[in-house]
Amino acid sequence: MDAQSTSQFTTAETHTQPDPLSQVRVEHIMISTDDYAGTLAWYRDKLGFTVTHEWTVPEFPGIELAYIELNGFVIEIVGSPEPYQERQTPPDLAAALSDRGIGHFAFLAADVDAVAAELTRRDVDIVVRPTSFPDAGRRVMFVRDNNGTFIEFLTPLSAYGQEQTQ
């Protein structure tokens, strides 16, 4: 094969290969905290997460790490007694929506109203009560964890069999 044929063969091969990014999926998110034990307890007691692995890294003294999991969703908790940098937690959801970076994460729920009732029973402060957004086709609510991280729970309005507008 000459150089031109090899070049054409390589180009054709490249086009037949699947896009490697088409195979990726979310594995975990990370929450950094100065309250490692409190954060593990909050996610365990309030949301039902299970600690699946805890470890330390000798090169990072004082840092504690854990993976916690709920229904296949993994959060990496990174605890440090010394904050790396001063960061202001947004005072409310509107400020969080205007902030840069990751502002919240979301869980899909079969019935966001039932989730709200259960979280209220578990003494979780509901920041935004269940509210329907017909234009988005979702009913959503928001809570905050012990670090101030916003967490959304949502249910597609189609799951209710009719649009809810309460």
N, C-alpha and C positions, 0 to 999 in steps of 0.2 A: 504494500500500500504506500502511495506517495504521501507527502505532507499535506497536500490539499484534501485528499480522501480521508486521512486521519482527522483533520480539522472538522470536516463535514460530519464524520461519524460521531465525534465527541459532541458537537452541537446538537445533533439529532438525539443522542442519548440523554443530554441534559433536558431536553424538552419532554421526554417521556418519563422522567423521574418525577415522583410526586413532590409537591412543595413540602419541605420538612416542617414548616410551620403549620401545615394543615393537620399535623398529628399532635400538637401540643394541647394541653388543658391545664387549668389552674390546679396547682398542687397545694399551696398554702399561702397565707398572708402572715405578716409578722407584726406584732405589737410590742413596742419597747416600753418598759415601765420601771419605776423605782419601787414598785410594790409587787414584787414577784409573787409572793405567797398569797397576797390579797387578790391578785388578778387570777391566779389559778383557782382560788376558792370562789370568786365571783362567777367565772364561767362554768364551774362545776355545779355550784348551788343554784344559780339563777337560770342558766340555760341548759344544763345537763351534759356538758362536755366531760370527756374522760381524758385523763393524762395518759398518753400512750408511750411517751419517752421523755426522760429528763437526763441532762448531761451538763458538764462543764468543759471548758477549753483551757488547758494550762496556760496558753499564750495570752489569755484574757482573764487575769485574776479578778475575782469578785463578780464575774458575769455568770448568771444562771440561765439555763435554756430548757425549754420544754415544748413538746408537741402535744397539743390537745385536739380532740376530734369529736365531731358530732355528725352522724349520718354522712360520713365521707368528707366533710368539710374540715380542713386542718388549719389551725392557727399555731404559729410559733410564738411563744411568749419568751421575751428576752428581758431578764431583770438585771439591773445594775444599781448599786447603791449610790453611785454618782451619776447625775444626769450628764449626758454627753454635750447637750446644748440646751439653752433656754428655749422653750417652745410654749407659746401661748395656746391653750386649748380654746377653740372658738366658743364664745359665750352662749350661742344658740344655733339652731339649725340653719337659719338664714345666713349667718356668718360662715358656718361650715360649708354651705353651698357656694359661697363666694371665695373661700380659701383655695389655695393651690395645693396640688398633690391629692392624695387619697383622702376624701372627706368622710366616707362611711363605707361599710360593706353591708350586704343584704342577704336575707334568708327568704326563700320561697316557702310559703306556709299554705296548708290546705284551707285554713280559715283564720285570717288575721284577727278577727274579733275574739275567737276562742283563745288565740295566743295572748292577746291583750289581757283577757280575764285571768289566764294562768299566771302571766308575769306580774299582774297586780297582786295576786294571791301570794306570790313569792317576794313581795315588797320591792319590785323593780319599778322605778319611776318612769312613767310613760311620758315622753317629751312631746310627741305628736300622737294624739289619740287616733284610732282607725278612721281614715278619711278616704273617700273614693275620688279618683281622678279619672273620669270617663274618657277624656282625651288620650290618656296614657293606657286606659284599659286595666287599671290596677286599683286595688284598695291597699293602702299602706299605713304603717305606724312606725314610730321611731322611739328608741330608748337610748340611754347612754350607759356604758360600762363604768366600772369603778375608776377608770383613768380619764373619763370624759369622751371616749370614742363613741361616735354615733353608730347605731346598728338599726338597720331597716328590716322590717318584716313586711312581706307583700303577698297578696293573693290576686291572681287575675280575676277581673270582674266576671268573666265567663264561668268561673267555678261556682258562682252563686246562682247561675241560671238566669240571672237578670242583673241589670246594672243597679248598683246601690249608690245612692246619692247622699247618704247621711253624713 
